[in-house]
Amino acid sequence: MTRDNIDRPAIVNEVSAAFYRYEQALISNDVAVLDELFWSDPRTVRYGANENLYGIEEIRAFRNSRSSQGLDRLLQNTTITTYGDDMAVASTEFTREGSDKIGRQMQTWVKFPYGWRIVAAHVSLMG
């Protein structure tokens, strides 16, 4: 991989659009879009603040059972780095109203023939 293949503007724009589409779906609890943007595969992993989810079925079950209240958040220090045309890492911090905890989220995105999908994610809280 050469430096010319890292953070090519067109690819960063594609991943950014997918990332912010995911964010809007998250805060509005649009489970269909959240489900669409995770790779539908048993190898998909999501480590949450209070749960470890292995495979798309566990991720779907979590999404369908969680509360739709209190999902609004403010992102900060968001960084999206692309590697070639089909792999990216999105990292962000977030805060929620009424909490002084800082959340962290990292997602690994891969471009498939049908679009960008999250293949691994990690969410945690500091403090």
C-alpha atoms as one frame of an Amber mdcrd trajectory, in Angstrom:
protein
   0.000   0.000   0.000   1.365   3.367  -0.964   0.564   6.699   0.654  -1.295
   7.625  -2.535  -3.878   4.959  -1.695  -4.583   6.300   1.800  -7.357   8.863
   2.258  -8.198   9.337  -1.403 -10.899  12.061  -1.311 -13.548  10.155  -3.292
 -13.243   7.113  -1.019 -13.239   9.229   2.161 -16.452  10.864   0.895 -18.079
   7.464   0.308 -17.205   6.186   3.780 -18.167   9.475   5.409 -21.603   9.269
   3.803 -22.051   5.706   5.092 -20.754   6.670   8.565 -23.117   9.630   8.941
 -26.009   7.587   7.550 -25.264   5.059  10.309 -25.121   7.848  12.906 -28.516
   9.217  11.848 -29.992   5.712  11.958 -28.483   5.174  15.422 -29.927   8.294
  17.018 -33.322   7.756  15.357 -33.311   4.016  16.152 -33.806   3.074  12.498
 -33.099  -0.614  13.034 -33.518  -1.477   9.338 -30.710   0.884   8.304 -28.511
  -0.153  11.235 -28.976  -3.767  10.190 -28.270  -2.938   6.541 -24.980  -1.226
   7.377 -23.543  -4.146   9.358 -22.101  -6.997   7.308 -24.656  -9.791   7.372
 -22.255 -12.529   8.407 -21.542 -14.692  11.470 -17.996 -13.259  11.570 -19.183
  -9.697  12.254 -18.230  -8.549  15.769 -19.604  -5.689  17.867 -18.158  -4.992
  21.311 -20.540  -2.677  23.128 -20.353  -0.768  26.377 -22.000  -3.687  28.208
 -22.083  -6.556  25.729 -19.952  -8.594  23.334 -21.857  -9.593  20.205 -20.593
 -12.227  17.802 -22.297 -12.548  14.454 -25.044 -10.599  12.783 -27.810 -12.546
  14.569 -26.600 -11.421  18.018 -26.196  -7.861  16.736 -29.740  -7.886  15.313
 -31.172  -9.276  18.547 -29.439  -6.514  20.516 -30.705  -3.801  18.178 -34.271
  -5.113  18.335 -34.326  -5.289  22.136 -32.650  -2.043  23.184 -34.521   1.054
  24.287 -35.124   3.763  21.719 -34.819   6.468  24.403 -31.725   8.556  25.125
 -29.899   7.796  21.884 -29.052  11.391  20.908 -25.370  12.158  21.154 -22.822
  14.722  20.103 -19.828  13.487  18.107 -16.353  14.947  18.463 -12.879  14.124
  17.183 -14.277  12.003  14.357 -11.567  10.561  12.125 -12.176   8.494   9.009
  -9.127   6.927   7.389  -9.372   4.923   4.194  -6.864   2.328   2.999  -7.151
   1.671  -0.709 -10.596   1.623  -2.265 -12.343  -0.891  -0.031 -11.287  -0.619
   3.625 -11.641   2.127   6.230 -11.582   2.795   9.948 -13.947   5.330  11.515
 -13.170   6.548  15.032 -15.161   9.030  17.076 -15.827  10.210  20.586 -19.318
  11.108  21.766 -21.160  12.621  24.698 -24.794  12.402  25.736 -26.879  15.037
  27.468 -26.999  14.532  31.217 -23.793  12.484  31.325 -20.218  13.596  31.765
 -18.874  10.302  30.413 -17.049  10.289  27.110 -17.938   7.483  24.759 -15.645
   6.057  22.136 -16.580   4.210  18.976 -14.427   2.526  16.343 -15.735   0.822
  13.241 -13.953  -1.117  10.530 -15.717  -0.654   7.189 -15.260  -2.804   4.082
 -16.638  -2.081   0.632 -18.525  -5.020  -0.830 -20.145  -5.108  -4.293 -23.390
  -3.993  -2.590 -21.819  -1.115  -0.633 -19.904  -0.184   2.516 -20.550  -2.360
   5.593 -19.269  -2.434   9.173 -17.418  -5.696   9.780 -16.224  -4.891  13.311
 -17.196  -2.267  15.874 -16.231  -1.325  19.412 -18.087   1.066  21.714 -16.862
   1.956  25.190 -17.312   4.617  27.865 -14.590   6.395  29.836 -15.121   7.196
  33.462
